[in-house]
Amino acid sequence: MDKFFGNLHAVLGTGLVLAIVLMLWLNGQNFEDGMAAGNAIMRWLHTFFGVLWIGLLYYFNFVQMPTMPKIPAELKPAVGKHIAPAALFWFRWAAAATVLFGLAIAFHAKYAIPALTFQDPYRLIGAGMWLGLIMAFNVWFLIWPNQKKALGIVEADDAAKVKAARTAMIFSRTNTLLSIPMLYAMVNFS
């Protein structure tokens, strides 16, 4: 059991197999149509990557940032050199996958343009989509470039690192703020 649960790839693969079994066994009647099956799989992937993205956003904001000032100076490099870069890898790619699958769902169901232009009855999901797009922009073009400087992944002097860390924190907190109404819009659209 330790060997199995100690292997993240084995756990993820088994989870994927179980999800497919559930899809075919308990939801199989909805998979007679290839379009319905594709839509269900895209929604599942959108949700999976969204949970990963927002989970990491909340980890950074609820755990890592508040805890860093309490960590002894000699231990901080472990976070900055190992934990944060790995978490940021999954954070930014989960954001990209969430947006990609979300847009695929909206275009597949033919409500992307009406939602993004706030037409009835798609205003709520449109607001959620715009909030998600803004958040993804923040991840890729504001948080990640500044985190690279703050963590020493790219060359920067000490003053630039401090400024970059603050900028990354502000936009990470902005995304936390935006995630609350975004999640409401996504969950309550029907």
C-alpha positions, 0 to 999 in steps of 0.5 A, a space after each residue: 500500500 505504501 508503494 502505491 500511495 507513494 507514487 503520485 502517477 499511480 494514484 492519478 492513473 488509478 483515479 482516471 481509470 475509476 472516473 472512466 468506469 463511473 462515466 461509462 457505468 453510471 453515466 453510460 446512457 448519456 454517452 450514446 451520443 459522441 457529442 454528449 460524451 465529449 461535453 461530459 469529458 470536457 466539463 470533467 477536465 475543466 472541473 479537475 484543472 479548475 480545482 487544481 488551479 484554485 486549490 494552489 491559489 488558496 494554498 499560496 494565499 492561505 498557507 504559504 504567504 502567511 507562513 513564510 515570515 514565521 519560517 527561520 531564514 535558513 529554511 526559506 531556501 527550501 521553499 523558494 528553490 524547491 516547493 514554490 517553483 514546483 507549485 507554480 508549475 502546476 498553478 500556471 498550467 492548471 490555469 491554462 488547462 482550466 481556461 482551455 477546457 472552459 472555452 472549449 465547453 462554451 464554444 462546443 455548446 455555442 454560448 461562448 460569444 453570447 456569454 462573453 458579450 453578456 447576452 441573456 441568458 448567459 450573463 452570469 456564466 459570461 461574468 465568470 468566464 471574464 473573471 477566469 480570463 482575467 485571473 489566467 492573464 494575471 497568472 501568466 503575465 503578472 504573477 509568474 514573471 514576477 515570481 521568477 524574479 522573486 525566486 531567483 529563477 531569472 536574474 534580478 538584483 535585491 531591490 527588483 526581487 523585493 518589488 517583484 515579490 510584492 507585485 506577485 503577491 498583490 496579483 495573487 491576492 487579486 486572483 483570490 478576490 476574483 475567485 470568489 465571485 468567479 466560483 459563484 458564477 461558474 457553479 450557479 450557471 445552468 
